[in-house]
């Protein structure tokens, strides 16, 4: 037989008050509830915990005193647990673990997080980069409080908050002939030497778009980082397709590049936040709010190349 926390609190009150009536008044219940809890406890522990004297109250036995000390300790630790979890939920301190897949996250996450850390010095941020699948798995495994990822197929175990839709754009050297136009077609891109971002899902996504042209594709290089793709393009090796841009940050190669809308294409990806469904820690909600405000504002608009319609 098990003993509920409520029954243990009633037992504790009876032993502390030395009276079923006084314990009932202290717990705001009927005396019968206290008496029932005493009986349940004695049945559960298999021994007499109190002696009952009519009109004089209840007195703990030697075993009852030992059980009382153990229950006092258990309930004290239980109450401390509840208080600690409440502080964790409502407090603005501790570690916020963030998993991210967005290849250009380093270009905008620090700007979002700097004011948060300045306002709340007791907060520590932990960043971990991964692919779309690994960051989702990390969230489900409890490694992350929140993730930034491309929400392609909805997972019922992950609640999502869309941040920004990023249309696909063409990246080319600034002195390339197609850079003179306001936009470029998929066919024009497909006829050029191609550099592909080789990340899970991204490669297939870009290949599907390019193959719509019917052109024979010539892939001259692949890279699994956005910055390497940008630098290869800047070096004049070829052109590429991407979805987000790090605003006006030049590539490591140092040469100028152009970002051109892809005419006639409606493709793109939606960058989203992911977190566990249900009530969230105040710190997690604050991070969500700051990311949303950033992406909805002019800074977020600089991260994308609007489609020409």
C-alpha positions as CSV (number, residue, x, y, z in Angstrom):
1,X,0.0,0.0,0.0
2,X,1.3,3.4,-0.9
3,X,0.9,6.7,1.1
4,X,0.1,9.9,-0.7
5,X,1.8,13.2,0.0
6,X,-1.5,14.6,1.3
7,X,-1.7,11.7,3.8
8,X,1.9,12.3,4.9
9,X,1.1,16.0,5.5
10,X,-1.9,15.1,7.6
11,X,0.2,12.6,9.6
12,X,2.9,15.3,10.1
13,X,0.3,17.8,11.3
14,X,-1.2,15.3,13.8
15,X,2.2,14.4,15.2
16,X,3.2,18.1,15.4
17,X,-0.1,19.2,16.9
18,X,-0.6,16.2,19.2
19,X,-4.3,16.4,18.4
20,X,-6.5,15.2,15.6
21,X,-8.8,18.2,16.0
22,X,-6.0,20.7,16.1
23,X,-4.4,19.1,13.1
24,X,-7.7,19.3,11.2
25,X,-8.0,23.0,12.0
26,X,-4.4,23.6,10.9
27,X,-4.9,21.8,7.6
28,X,-8.4,23.1,7.0
29,X,-10.0,19.7,6.7
30,X,-12.4,17.5,8.7
31,X,-11.0,15.6,11.7
32,X,-12.1,12.4,9.9
33,X,-9.5,13.1,7.2
34,X,-6.7,13.3,9.7
35,X,-7.9,10.1,11.5
36,X,-8.1,8.3,8.1
37,X,-4.5,9.5,7.2
38,X,-3.2,8.1,10.5
39,X,-4.9,4.7,9.8
40,X,-3.5,4.7,6.3
41,X,0.0,5.4,7.5
42,X,-0.1,2.7,10.1
43,X,-1.4,0.2,7.5
44,X,1.3,1.3,5.0
45,X,4.2,1.0,7.5
46,X,2.8,-2.0,9.3
47,X,3.2,-0.7,12.9
48,X,1.5,1.6,15.4
49,X,2.7,5.2,15.1
50,X,0.6,6.9,17.8
51,X,-1.4,6.1,20.9
52,X,-4.8,7.7,21.1
53,X,-6.1,9.0,24.4
54,X,-9.7,10.3,24.4
55,X,-9.8,14.0,25.1
56,X,-6.1,14.1,25.5
57,X,-4.9,13.8,21.9
58,X,-2.4,11.5,20.1
59,X,1.1,10.7,21.2
60,X,3.8,9.3,18.9
61,X,5.3,5.9,19.7
62,X,9.0,5.4,19.5
63,X,8.5,4.1,16.0
64,X,6.2,7.1,15.3
65,X,8.9,9.6,16.3
66,X,11.4,7.9,13.9
67,X,8.8,8.0,11.1
68,X,8.0,11.7,12.0
69,X,11.7,12.6,11.5
70,X,11.8,10.9,8.2
71,X,8.5,12.4,6.9
72,X,9.7,15.9,8.1
73,X,12.9,15.4,6.1
74,X,11.1,14.1,3.0
75,X,8.5,16.9,2.9
76,X,11.1,19.5,3.5
77,X,13.1,18.2,0.5
78,X,9.9,18.0,-1.6
79,X,9.0,21.6,-0.8
80,X,12.6,22.7,-1.6
81,X,12.3,20.8,-4.9
82,X,9.0,22.6,-5.8
83,X,10.6,26.0,-4.8
84,X,13.7,25.3,-6.9
85,X,11.7,24.3,-10.0
86,X,9.6,27.4,-9.6
87,X,12.7,29.6,-9.5
88,X,14.0,27.7,-12.6
89,X,10.7,28.4,-14.4
90,X,10.4,32.0,-13.5
91,X,14.0,33.1,-13.0
92,X,16.3,34.9,-15.5
93,X,19.4,33.0,-14.5
94,X,21.1,29.8,-15.3
95,X,22.1,28.2,-18.6
96,X,20.1,28.5,-21.8
97,X,21.2,25.7,-24.2
98,X,20.7,26.6,-27.9
99,X,21.1,24.2,-30.8
100,X,21.2,25.7,-34.3
101,X,21.3,24.5,-37.8
102,X,21.1,27.8,-39.7
103,X,24.5,28.0,-41.4
104,X,24.7,31.8,-41.0
105,X,23.5,31.8,-37.3
106,X,26.8,33.3,-36.2
107,X,26.0,36.4,-38.3
108,X,22.8,37.2,-36.3
109,X,22.6,35.2,-33.0
110,X,25.3,37.3,-31.2
111,X,23.4,40.5,-32.0
112,X,20.2,39.0,-30.5
113,X,22.0,37.6,-27.4
114,X,24.3,40.5,-26.5
115,X,21.5,42.7,-25.0
116,X,20.0,39.7,-23.2
117,X,23.3,39.0,-21.5
118,X,23.9,42.6,-20.7
119,X,20.5,42.9,-19.0
120,X,20.8,39.5,-17.2
121,X,24.4,38.8,-16.1
122,X,23.4,35.6,-14.3
123,X,22.5,34.0,-17.6
124,X,24.9,31.7,-19.5
125,X,24.4,30.8,-23.1
126,X,25.5,27.4,-24.6
127,X,25.6,27.2,-28.4
128,X,25.9,23.9,-30.3
129,X,25.8,23.6,-34.1
130,X,24.4,20.6,-36.0
131,X,22.4,19.6,-38.9
132,X,18.6,19.8,-39.1
133,X,18.1,16.2,-37.7
134,X,20.7,16.4,-35.0
135,X,19.4,19.6,-33.4
136,X,15.9,18.2,-33.4
137,X,17.1,15.0,-31.8
138,X,19.1,17.1,-29.2
139,X,15.9,18.9,-28.3
140,X,13.9,15.7,-27.9
141,X,16.7,14.2,-25.8
142,X,16.8,17.2,-23.5
143,X,20.2,18.6,-24.6
144,X,18.7,21.9,-25.7
145,X,16.1,24.3,-24.4
146,X,15.5,25.8,-27.8
147,X,16.7,25.1,-31.4
148,X,16.9,27.2,-34.6
149,X,16.3,25.0,-37.6
150,X,14.4,24.6,-40.9
151,X,11.0,23.2,-40.0
152,X,10.3,21.0,-43.1
153,X,8.0,18.3,-41.8
154,X,6.2,19.1,-38.5
155,X,7.1,16.9,-35.6
156,X,4.3,16.7,-33.0
157,X,6.8,16.5,-30.2
158,X,8.3,19.9,-31.2
159,X,6.5,23.2,-30.9
160,X,7.6,25.7,-33.6
161,X,7.7,29.4,-34.0
162,X,8.4,30.6,-37.6
163,X,11.0,33.3,-37.7
164,X,11.6,34.2,-41.3
165,X,11.0,32.9,-44.8
166,X,14.1,33.0,-46.9
167,X,13.7,32.8,-50.7
168,X,16.4,31.0,-52.7
169,X,18.9,33.4,-54.3
170,X,21.9,33.1,-56.6
171,X,25.3,34.0,-55.4
172,X,27.8,35.1,-58.0
173,X,31.0,37.1,-58.3
174,X,30.4,40.9,-58.5
175,X,32.1,41.1,-61.9
176,X,30.2,38.1,-63.4
177,X,28.1,38.9,-66.4
178,X,24.8,37.8,-64.7
179,X,25.6,40.2,-61.8
180,X,24.6,43.1,-64.1
181,X,21.0,42.1,-64.0
182,X,18.4,42.6,-61.3
183,X,17.5,38.9,-61.2
184,X,18.6,35.6,-62.8
185,X,16.6,32.6,-64.1
186,X,17.1,29.0,-63.0
187,X,18.3,28.2,-66.6
188,X,21.0,30.9,-66.4
189,X,22.3,29.5,-63.2
190,X,22.2,25.9,-64.4
191,X,24.4,26.8,-67.3
192,X,27.2,28.1,-65.0
193,X,29.8,26.1,-63.1
194,X,28.1,25.3,-59.8
195,X,29.2,25.3,-56.2
196,X,26.7,23.4,-54.0
197,X,26.2,23.7,-50.3
198,X,26.5,20.1,-49.3
199,X,24.5,19.8,-46.1
200,X,21.7,17.3,-45.2
201,X,18.5,18.3,-47.1
202,X,20.2,21.4,-48.7
203,X,21.9,19.5,-51.5
204,X,18.7,17.7,-52.6
205,X,16.7,20.9,-52.3
206,X,19.0,22.9,-54.6
207,X,19.5,20.0,-57.0
208,X,15.7,19.7,-57.4
209,X,15.5,23.4,-58.3
210,X,18.4,23.2,-60.7
211,X,17.1,20.1,-62.5
212,X,13.9,21.9,-63.4
213,X,15.9,23.8,-66.0
214,X,16.6,20.7,-68.0
215,X,20.2,21.8,-68.4
216,X,23.1,19.4,-68.0
217,X,24.6,20.5,-64.7
218,X,28.3,20.9,-64.0
219,X,29.2,20.9,-60.3
220,X,32.7,22.1,-59.8
221,X,32.8,22.1,-56.0
222,X,30.8,21.2,-52.9
223,X,31.2,22.5,-49.4
224,X,29.4,21.9,-46.1
225,X,29.7,25.4,-44.8
226,X,28.1,28.6,-46.1
227,X,31.3,30.6,-45.6
228,X,33.3,28.2,-47.8
229,X,30.6,28.4,-50.5
230,X,30.8,32.2,-50.3
231,X,34.5,32.3,-50.6
232,X,34.6,29.8,-53.5
233,X,32.1,32.0,-55.3
234,X,34.2,35.1,-54.5
235,X,37.2,33.4,-56.0
236,X,35.4,33.1,-59.3
237,X,35.2,29.3,-59.3
238,X,31.4,29.3,-60.0
239,X,28.0,30.4,-58.8
240,X,25.8,29.0,-56.1
241,X,22.3,28.9,-54.5
242,X,21.7,29.9,-50.9
243,X,18.8,31.1,-48.8
244,X,20.1,33.4,-46.1
245,X,22.9,35.9,-46.3
246,X,25.1,37.3,-43.5
247,X,24.0,40.9,-44.4
248,X,27.0,43.0,-45.6
249,X,29.7,40.7,-44.2
250,X,32.3,40.1,-46.9
251,X,33.5,36.5,-47.6
252,X,36.9,35.4,-46.3
253,X,38.2,35.5,-49.8
254,X,37.8,39.3,-49.6
255,X,36.4,39.8,-53.1
256,X,33.0,41.3,-53.9
257,X,30.0,39.0,-54.5
258,X,26.4,39.7,-55.6
259,X,23.1,38.2,-54.3
260,X,20.5,38.0,-57.0
261,X,16.8,36.9,-56.8
262,X,15.9,33.9,-58.8
263,X,13.2,34.9,-61.2
264,X,10.1,32.7,-61.6
265,X,11.0,30.6,-58.6
266,X,8.9,30.6,-55.4
267,X,11.2,28.2,-53.5
268,X,12.6,29.0,-50.1
269,X,13.0,27.8,-46.6
270,X,11.4,28.9,-43.3
271,X,13.8,29.3,-40.4
272,X,12.0,28.5,-37.2
273,X,12.5,28.1,-33.5
274,X,11.7,24.8,-31.9
275,X,11.1,24.0,-28.3
276,X,9.2,21.5,-26.1
277,X,5.4,21.9,-26.2
278,X,3.7,23.3,-23.0
279,X,4.8,25.9,-20.5
280,X,8.2,27.3,-21.0
281,X,10.9,28.7,-18.7
282,X,10.8,32.5,-18.6
283,X,14.3,32.6,-20.0
284,X,13.3,30.4,-23.0
285,X,10.3,32.7,-23.7
286,X,12.5,35.8,-23.5
287,X,14.9,34.3,-26.1
288,X,11.9,33.4,-28.3
289,X,10.5,36.9,-28.1
290,X,13.9,38.5,-28.9
291,X,14.5,36.3,-31.9
292,X,11.0,37.0,-33.2
293,X,11.4,40.8,-32.8
294,X,14.8,40.7,-34.5
295,X,13.6,38.7,-37.5
296,X,10.4,40.8,-37.9
297,X,12.4,44.0,-37.9
298,X,14.8,45.7,-40.4
299,X,17.7,43.6,-39.2
300,X,15.9,40.4,-40.1
301,X,15.0,41.8,-43.6
302,X,18.8,42.2,-44.3
303,X,19.2,38.4,-43.9
304,X,17.2,37.6,-47.0
305,X,17.2,38.4,-50.7
306,X,13.5,39.2,-51.6
307,X,12.2,37.4,-54.6
308,X,11.4,39.6,-57.5
309,X,7.9,38.2,-57.6
